[in-house]
Amino acid sequence: MQNQPRLPVVIVGGLHSDARKEVVDRLLRTVPGSVAVHHDLATAADGTLRRLVRDSSGQLSCGEAPLVNDCACCALREDLVPELERLAADGLTRLAIVELWDSVEPKAMAEVVVAHGGDALDLTNVMTAVDPALVLPYLANGDDLAEVGLAAAATDQRTVGDTWARQLEYAPVLVLVDSDEADDEDRALLAGFDVETAAAAQHPACALLPQEADEAGVTTLVWHRCRPFHPERLYQALEDLCCAAARSRGRFWLADRPDTLLAWDAAGGALCVENAGPWLASLPDAAWEMVPPMRRAAAALDWHPEHGDCCQHLVFTSPGLDRDGLAQLLESCLLTDDEYAAGPEAWKHLPAAFDSLLDPVT
């Protein structure tokens, strides 16, 4: 007896709930034998989440799952795979559609299906449903998810803007559910994102960032330099830089942390900076074997004879972007010629302005 083929699984996510539901309904109508699984996290405050299973004709089953460690997303992970395995085992389901709740990010759920699906499940695609008219309002929304009732856990500190940006940028496929309110500017803003990137390419050292563009009033500025930032001047400019664009991201290089690759991720006026590990130029040759091939290849394409892969590579996308003013502000934050000539040992003694945002240097 041959083994039963694995059940194809498609994940559909996105904060635009109406657009998401329309995409799922469209799949259910188009693919005979398809079934959608949705976990509603709106009841998480009561200690449970609600599971709904349906097909094109309507609801098939409904159940509840308890929270795990007071975390709705943890409970979702615990409940999702067994439900998908049950659908795979019945042999009647042709396609399983996982409809994520509003603020659940597809990356975590995709990794769960791949890691625990075994021989029963085959993750074939991840989609984010998009209403183009809502792209900019959501990116510009700096409210905490908790403030708008969309937090997935009591400790969830994400904002609407950065959650939406990651939903856009992770999915290999964006499904546009157009509306009368969407205009050319909305669509151009959406096109400014690199939507081919998934988890393997999300590290700031090798993410496929958008290219220079100017369409329908939406501008994308790609700013690349091979000189470190002065930490204090950059810190003082953060508010202006974050408010200059609807979305900005990339990697940057601080003079007082010359060996550390730092990630820049901003949306809705809120900025997240993180330590993303060492620049490859700071690693001994023997350590390169432990670096993923994609990371090595990306570094090789951008290698500087003196600094290696250390650089500034930031991308800003927004309607009405002041390209010249933004570039001038960024340039003013770099080390001057005299500061640069002092060398890395002197740079380390510059004011450590980013200690409040990053772990202290050890």
N, C-alpha and C positions, 0 to 999 in steps of 0.2 A: 504493500500500500504506500503510495507516494505521500510525502509530506504535504500538508495543506499550504497553498501559497500565502505569503504574508499579506496582511490587510493594508492597502494604501491609506495613508493618513495625510490630510491637509490641515494646516493651522491657519485660521483667519483671525486677525486681531485688529486693534485700532480703537482709539478714543471716540471716534465718530460712530456712535452706537447704531444710528439709523442706517448709515452706509454699510456698516459691518453686517447687520441683519439682512440687508438687501442682497449682499454678496452671497451669504450663506443660503438664503432662499433660492437664489439663482442657481447655485450649485445643486441643491436638492432637486430642483425641477429638471436640470439638464442631465444629471447622472442617475440613471435608474439604479435603485438599490442602495442609494447613498443615505447615510444617517448622520445627524449632527448632534454633538454632545456639548452642552453649555453649562458651566458652573456659575451661578449667580452669587457674587460676593456681597451683595447689598445686605444680606442678613448676618454678615460676619460679626457685627456688634453683639448679636444674640448668641454667639458661640457656635454657629453652624454655617455651612454654605449649602445652597440648593442646587441639585443636579437635574437637568432637564435633557431628555433624549427624544429627538423627533425626526420624522422624515417628511417628505413633501405633503403627506396627507394630514399631518398634525402630530400631537404628542404621543410618544410610545411608552415612556415611563418617566417617573419623577421620584427623586429621593433626596436624602440629606446626608451630609458628612460632617463630623465634628471638626473643629479647629485643631490644628497641631501646633503646639508651642505658641498659642495665641496668634498664629499667623495663618491668614486665609490662603495665601499662595502655597504655603507648606501643605495645607490640607488638600488643596487642588492637586498638587503633585502626587500625594498619597492616593487620591481617589481616581485620578484620570487614567493611569495605565491599566489598572484592573478592569475598568469599564471598557476601555478599548480592547483589551484581551478577550472580554466576554463577547463583544461584537465580532471579533475575529473567529472565535471558537464556534459561533453559531453557523458560520459558512454562508449566511444569507446577505451579509453586508458587502457591497461592492466598493464603497468608499466611505471612510470615517472622516467627518469634518469636525475639527475642534474649534468651536467658536469661543474665543477668549473673552473674559469680562473686560470692561473698559480699560482699566489701568494695568492689567497684567501684560508684561512684556513678553513677546514671542520667543526671545532667546532662551529664557529659562525653561519654558515648556518644550521647545524643540529639543533641548539637551536632555530633558527627562525622557521623552519618547525614544530618542536614539539610544540612550544609555540603558533603559530598562525594557524596551520593547522586544528585545531578544529576537527569536525567529518568528514571532507572531505579527509584528508591526513594521511597516516600511514608511518612514516619513518622506513623502515625495515633494512637498512644497510648503512654503510659508508665505502668506499674503497679509498685507495690511490694507484695509479698506479706507478709502479717502474721499471725503467731500472737498473738492478744491477750494470752495468758498470758505472753509473753516481752517485751512492750513495756517495762514498768518495769525488769526486770532488765537489759535491754540499755541503756536510757537511763542507768541508774545505774552502768554499768560504765565505770570510768575507765582500764582497762588499755589500753596501747598495742596497736595492731593487731599489731605485731611480736611482742609477748609471747604472743599467742594464735595465732600462725601465720597471720595474715590480712593482713599487709602486702603491698601491691602493688608495692613497690620498696624497695630498701635505705634510701632516704631518707624513706620514708613515716613521718610522725610523728603521724598521726591516732590518735584513740582510738576504742574501740568505741562509746562513747556519742555522740560528735559525728558519727561516720559514720552511725550508725543514725538520728539526728535528721534529718540532711540527706536520707537516703533516704526518710524519711516525708514530709518537707515539700516535696520537689520534685515528687513524682508527682501528677498530676491525679487518679489513681485508686488507692485502696487496696483490695486484695482480701483480705478476712479469711478465713483458714482456721482455723475455730474448733476448740477442743479442750476436753476435759472439765476441764482445769485453769484455763481462763479464767473469770473472774467479772465481775460488774457493774463493779467498780472498774477492772479492766483495760480494759473497753470504754469507760468514761467517760474514762479517761486518754487513750485514743486519740482520742476525740472532741474533746479539748482542742486538737488541732492544726488549723491551717488547711491543708486538703489540696487546696484549689483553686488554690494558688499554684504557679507554675512559674517558670522562669528570669527572665522579664521582670519578675516581681514579687518577686524575692528580694533586691533591694537594700534595705538596712535603712530607707531613707527612705520606701519605698512598699510594703513587704511587708504583706500582709493578715494581721495578727496576730490570734490568738484573742480572743474577747470574754470578759467576766466570766462565770464559770460556777461552779456548785457542784453536783455530781452524784455519787452513789454514793461519797461520801467523797473525791472528787477535786476540788480547787479550782483555779480559774484567777484570778489577780489581775492586773488591768491597772492599771499605775501611770503616771500622766501628770502632769508638772509643767513649768512654764515658768520654771525657775530653774536655773542651772548647779550641778553638783556641786563641792564643795571637793575637789581631787584627792587630798590626803593622807588626809582622813577616808574617802573612798570606797575608797582603796587598802587602808586598814587593815580595812575591812569586807568585802573581797572574799571571803575564805574563808567567812564566815558567809552571805553572799548566795548564793554558789555551792552551798553545801550545803543551803540552805533549800528548794530545789525540785528535782524530777527534771529539769525542763527550764526554761530561761529564755532569752529572746532579745529583741532590739529595738534601739533606738538611744539614745545618751546624749550628754550635753553636759558637757564639763569646763571649768571656769572658766579654767584656764591655757591652754587651746586653744579660745578662744571661737568661732573660725571653722571648726572641724573637726567634722564629723559622725563619730561613733564607733559602730561596730557591736559589740553584745554578743551572744555566742553561747555558752551553757553547757549541758552535759549530763554526767551522771555525776560531778559535782563538779569537772569540768575547764572552765575558762573560756578563751575566745578573744576578745580585743578587737582590732579592726582599724580603721585609718584608712579611712573610706569616702568620703573627698573632702570638699569644702567644703559647708557649709550653703548653700542657695540665697540666704539673706539676706545672705551675705557676697560674693556675686558681683555684678559690674556688670551693668546692664540688658542690655548688648550680648551678654553671655555666656549669657543665658537661652535664646537661640535654639539653642544647642548642647546643651541639656539635653533628654533624652527627654520626650515629652508626659506619660507616666505619672508621672514624677517631678514635673513642674510641677503636675499635677492634684492629686497627693497633698499637695504643699506648700500649695496653695491651700485645701484642705479643713481644714488645721490651722494656718493663718496667724495669728500673734499681731501686734497692731498695733505693738508695740515690738521684739520679737525675731524676727519672721518665722517661719521654720520651726524655729528652734533650740528644742529641748525635750528632756525625758526621756520616753521611751515604752518601757517595759519590761513584759514579760509573764512571769509565773511560773506554772507548772502542776505540781501534785504531789498525791498522796494525803496527807492530814493536814497540809496547808499551814497554817502559822500566819500567817494573813492580817494580823492586827493587828500582830503582832510584826515581820513583814517590812516592812510599810508604815512602821512607826515607825523601823526601822533605816535605810530609804531616806531618810526625811525628815531624819534626823540628819546625813546626808552632804551635804545641800544647803548652799549659802552661807547664813549668818545674815543678818539684815536689815542689820547694819552692814557686813558683807563685801560684800553685794550692792550697797549704796549707794556703795561705793568706785568701782565702774565697771570696764569691761573692761580699761583700761590697768593698773589696780592688780591685777586678777585674774591677768594674765599673769606677775606676779612671785610668785605663790603657789608653794609647793613642787611641783616637777615630778615627782610621785611615780610617774607612769606611763611615764617614760622607759625603764624596763627592759622594758616590754611593747610600746611603740610607738617608731617612729622618732623621733629627736630633732627638735624644732621647728627649722626653718631660717629 
